[in-house]
């Protein structure tokens, strides 16, 4: 378990360094058309929304405890008891992503000749 934590910390350090170097490079060169320059407000917004949605996911798992109790005798390994809950919870995420992609494709119409 400690090895996993160390690998996670090392990965975080590498990604943090890469982000730092990217920001330093973007500050040194002028932004070209279409080049991402980074937006702190947008990044913080995504982080907050991700945190809230993670809490909703955990709430969904906690709310499905009754379903997990019913499924438990029929699952050969206790590790897979929550699989049914994951399918139901993630279906909601699938629907929202599908709707967003569908409306974006309809709006931008990339298939026109």
N, C-alpha and C positions, 0 to 999 in steps of 0.2 A: 504494500500500500504506500509506503514511503517513496518507493521508486516511482510510482505513478504521480505522486505529488511533485516530486522533483522534475519529472518530465514535463508536467503541466507548467511549472514555474519557468523552466528553461524555454519552453515554447512561447510563453508570455513575454519573456525577456527578448527573444529573437524578433517576435512580431512588433514589440514596442520599439526596438531599435530600428527596424525597417520603417515603421511609421515616422519616427523621428527623422531619419535620413530623407524620407520622401518629402516631409514638410520643409526640411532645410533646402532641398533641391527645388521645390516649388517656389520658395521665397527668393531664391537666387536667380531664377529664370522667369521672364515674363510669361503670363498665361497666353497660350495660343487659342484660337477658336476651337471650341469643343473639348478642351483639356480641363479636367476636373481640378479645381483649386482647393477644394475642401471647404466645408461649412460647419463650424463648431455647433451652431444652433441646431442644424439638421442632425448632426451626430448625437447630440444630447437628447433630442427628441426621440430618435430611434432607440437609444439606450433605455430611456424611461418607458417607452411603449413596450419594448421587449421585456423589461422587468415586470410590467403589469400583466402582460400576456403569459409570462412564466408562472406568475401567481395564479392566474386563471386556470392554467393547466394543472397545477397542484391542487387547486380547489376541485377541479373535475375528478381527479383521482380520489380525493378524500370523499367526495359526494358519491362516488361509485362503489364504496365499500360494501354495500349490500349486494351488488351484482357480483363482486369479487368473492363474497362468501358463498353465493350460489354456485359459482363456477369452480371453486377450489376442489371439490371432490372429483371433478371430471378432468382435471389437468394432471398429467403425470409428474410434473415438476412444479414446485411452488413458485419458481422464478417467473413462470408464464401466466400467473393468475390475472395480472392486470392487462394482459394483451387485448382482451375484449374491450376494456375501458379505453385503451390507447386508440383502437380502431374507431370507436364512437367519438372520442374527443378530437382526434385528428381529422375526422370527416368534416367537422365544422371549419377547420382551417383550410381544407381542400375546397370547400364551397366558396369561401371568401376569396381565395386565390384564383379559382376558376372564374368567378364573376369579374374580378379585376382584369384578368387577362382577356376575357371575352369582350368586355366593354372597351379596353384599350385597342384591341385588334379591330373592332367595329369602327371606332372613332378614327384611327389612323389609316385604316384600309390598306395594308401593305401589299395586297394581292392585285391592285389595280394595274392595268397595262400601261 
